[in-house]
Structures are given as C-alpha cells and as structure tokens.
Amino acid sequence: MDHALAVVGPTETAKTLTREAGKLAAGVGADLTLLHVTDEDEYDEQREQLAKISRGDSTYSVGQAVEGARAYAADIGREVLDDVDIAYETVGSLGDRAETVLTEARRRDCDHVFLAGKNRSPTGKAVFGDDTQRIILDSSVPVTVVTE
C-alpha cells in the first residue's frame, strides 16, 4: 500500500476504521487521505436550516459546504489519529457519496479505500441503492469495509 483513502464519518465504527487505516498506513510508510462527503440532501437541509435562523439574510454556499466537510475530516483526524505517527491530508466534498469516493481515490492515485458501511437488507439495497456496494463493485483497488 502506497496511498490509502479513509472515508470518515460520525459513527464509532467509522472512527475506529479511520484509526486502523492510519495505523496501517503509518506501519507501511503510506500516504493517507481522509475524506468526508456531504451529500446533496445534507447540504439542502443545512441550507434550509440556516435560512430559517437568519430569516433569509445569509446563504450557505457550495464552497462553505465543501470547507465544512474538509474541516470535519480534519476534526476526526485530530480525534482519532492524535497519537499515530502519520501525516495525512484532509479533503471535503459535496455530492454523491459513492461517485465522490471513487473519483477521489482515482484522482489521488490511492491503492486502498477504507469505509464504514451500513447494514442493509437485500431489499433495502435494491430499493434505495447502497453506496458501499457501488464502491466495492466499481473500485479498481481493494476496499476494506466494516459495518456497524
């Protein structure tokens, strides 16, 4: 492994996986990128909430959402990798989670992806889709998934 991409999130499972990805990357001298993706629904919800609070006087831009996602990735990195001897890059993005993870992994020439998945029934996957499944099937590199 030369460059790992860890998709960060708020669950303890995602935090533990990010920590383990960092320890593994440090152990083999690999680069590490932490990515947090804000999807369109989260962005729209946040924008609506801010509009209500500010009575329409302020806006929540795409740039602010991307920076917020990057800052979130940095916060998780500090929280879980504080005592791991590894430098890492943080990236935030807005869009479709699966497509963003695949695009960032390719763009940064990552050779391993780490992400926490959700337990879903086969019916749930068929009806609602499953980002984790899409990433596994469409990735050209190994993907490590831990579910809650």
Residue pairs with C-beta under 8 A, 6 or more apart in sequence:
1 24
1 25
1 28
1 30
1 111
1 112
2 30
2 31
2 109
2 111
3 30
3 31
3 32
3 33
3 108
3 109
3 110
3 111
3 112
4 21
4 24
4 25
4 30
4 31
4 32
4 33
4 110
4 111
4 112
4 113
4 114
5 32
5 33
5 35
5 101
5 104
5 105
5 108
5 110
5 112
5 113
5 114
6 17
6 18
6 21
6 22
6 32
6 33
6 34
6 35
6 113
6 114
6 115
7 14
7 35
7 36
7 37
7 97
7 101
7 113
7 114
7 115
7 116
8 14
8 15
8 18
8 34
8 35
8 36
8 72
8 73
8 76
8 77
9 15
9 36
9 76
9 116
11 116
11 148
13 116
13 146
13 147
13 148
14 115
14 116
15 76
15 79
15 80
16 80
16 146
17 114
17 115
17 116
17 144
17 146
18 34
18 76
18 77
18 80
18 81
18 114
19 80
19 81
19 84
20 114
21 32
21 114
21 144
22 32
22 77
22 80
22 81
22 84
22 86
22 88
23 84
23 86
24 30
25 31
25 32
25 86
25 88
26 32
26 84
26 85
26 86
31 88
31 89
32 86
32 87
32 88
32 89
33 88
33 89
33 90
33 91
33 104
33 108
33 110
34 73
34 74
34 76
34 77
34 88
34 89
34 90
34 91
35 73
35 90
35 91
35 92
35 93
35 100
35 101
35 104
36 69
36 70
36 72
36 73
36 76
36 90
36 91
36 92
36 93
37 69
37 92
37 93
37 94
37 95
37 97
37 100
37 101
38 46
38 65
38 66
38 68
38 69
38 92
38 93
38 94
39 94
39 95
39 96
39 97
40 94
40 95
40 96
43 60
43 62
43 65
43 94
46 60
46 65
47 59
47 60
50 58
50 59
50 60
51 58
51 59
51 60
62 94
65 92
65 94
66 92
66 93
66 94
67 92
68 92
69 92
69 93
69 94
70 90
70 91
70 92
71 90
71 92
72 92
73 90
73 91
73 92
74 90
77 88
77 90
81 88
91 104
93 100
93 104
96 131
97 131
98 131
98 132
98 134
98 135
98 138
101 113
101 115
101 131
101 135
102 134
102 135
102 138
102 139
104 110
105 113
105 139
105 141
106 140
110 141
111 141
111 142
112 141
112 142
112 143
112 144
113 135
113 139
113 141
113 142
113 143
113 144
114 143
114 144
115 132
115 135
115 143
115 144
115 145
116 145
116 146
116 147
116 148
117 130
117 131
117 132
117 145
117 146
117 147
118 130
118 132
118 147
118 148
119 147
119 148
120 128
120 130
124 130
125 133
132 145
135 143
136 143
136 145
